Amino acid sequence: MTFNSFTYVVFLAAVTLLAWASNCWHNLRWRNLLLLAASYLFYGLFHLWFVGLLLYVSLIAYLGGRWITIAQRRGDSGKKELTLTIALSLLCLLFFKYGHFVSKSIVLPVGLSFFTFQALTYSIDIYRKKTEPEDLLSVLLFVAFFPTLLSGPIERSRNIIPQLKSNLDIRYENVTEGVELYIWGLFKKAVIADRLGLFVDEIYFNPTSHSGSTLGLAAVFYSFQIYADFSGYADMAIGSARILGIKLMDNFNFPYFAKSIKDFWRRWHISLTSWFTEYVYISLGGNRVGKARWVMNISLVFLLSGIWHGATFSFIVWGAMHAILYLTEHFLYRERIPNALYRLFVFATVTSAWVFFRVTDIGQAWSVVAGIFTNFFSPVYLGMSSFSTLLTMMLLLLFVLREWLLFKPNPLKRTSWECVFLLLATFLFGLEAHPFVYFQF
């Protein structure tokens, strides 16, 4: 059961009605038990044994928080307890995510990277005294809350748990806002991302047989595909939680209109970027160190971000490319280039890096990039259906225009009629439910 399915819509409606009824009875414990059962059902429908991993990670977070608190109350720092908690939490992630080097039969449970990092925020925040130990039900629900479970946003316990311990804000304004976000996310996924994916998959199936211009078009299409796919998921997740009266953090903020590489990383996958900033970069000393150490800190964060996505050289190269771009920009760029021109440069470099994200064979990825820059002025192949590709281009242009109107200082306001139009466009041009790109991470 994924967000872009009718089954999920029915599931969400049923959970919302039951949660609203629990609110009316002012029984927070039963409501949270309901949400926990719904979350475990949601996850268990992928594979029943996945639930065991979710429970394991949740219990380690809960018990780790207790161990750390007990240690600190007796005068210790709690650092040893935190280290053990982190190690035990990452054990499953390391085995399932990187165990394919040992056995190709190991399957990565969907969402494992996301809910493991989310669980770690609880333990680390207790160690840093940013939050207090919570009851078992609150911790279990925080880690398993179904809108964030599969692909984020990677939330902080200090944001979600207080909301779960009070009456859910289920009212007309929040429900309509949540529905509008969900519909916009569904349009991004079904109409933009999945249609772009048809062309991208065809070209990257055998990239060496295509011209540089075709490879360039596929690279641009993939850049928008992964954005529409992942931000579409985030919109549906945030919208689902909003319907239930829970406010999640934003995960995307128009990243392709970024004015710099640094600005791009403030706008792309915000929950993961802020996670690495808060729990890795700052722990390494952040910018309170010498220049050489700061360069190492930045480089390590980007490399770890690449490794988090997967243990292949292509992901490491992707992370290294962004580290080099970020550092080069920091030391050389002084905003002398016209703003619009530099925005195009940022998009072009980010798009080039995405090639290594999409083509996991490092040699083939290099050949794609080389092909783009050495054989660009050549006829463009528009895929098996030129009409479908041209239609996709037109829809993409409309999508970018709407994004621009929302990005402007005085953004375009959403209306109910727009939601009707998006639903109609999804019905007419959307493709059947495809897996989300980030499910593989």
Secondary structure, 3 states (H helix, E strand, C coil): CCCCCHHHHHHHHHHHHHHHHHHHHCCHHHHHHHHHHHHHHHHHCCCCCHHHHHHHHHHHHHHHHHHHHHHHHCCCCCHHHHHHHHHHHHHHHHHHHHHHHCCCCCCCCCCHHHHHHHHHHHHHHHHCCCCCCCCHHHHHHHHHCHHHHCCCCCCCHHHHHHHHCCCCCCCHHHHHHHHHHHHHHHHHHHHHHHHHHHHHHHHHHCHHHCCHHHHHHHHHHHHHHHHHHHHHHHHHHHHHHHHCCCCCCCCCCCHHHCCCHHHHHHHCCHHHHHHHHHHHHCCCCCCCCCHHHHHHHHHHHHHHHHHHHCCCHHHHHHHHHHHHHHHHHHHHCCCCCCHHHHHHHHHHHHHHHHHHHHCCCHHHHHHHHHHHHHCCCCCCCCCCCHHHHHHHHHHHHHHHHHHHHHHCCCCCCCCHHHHHHHHHHHHHHCCCCCCCHHHHC
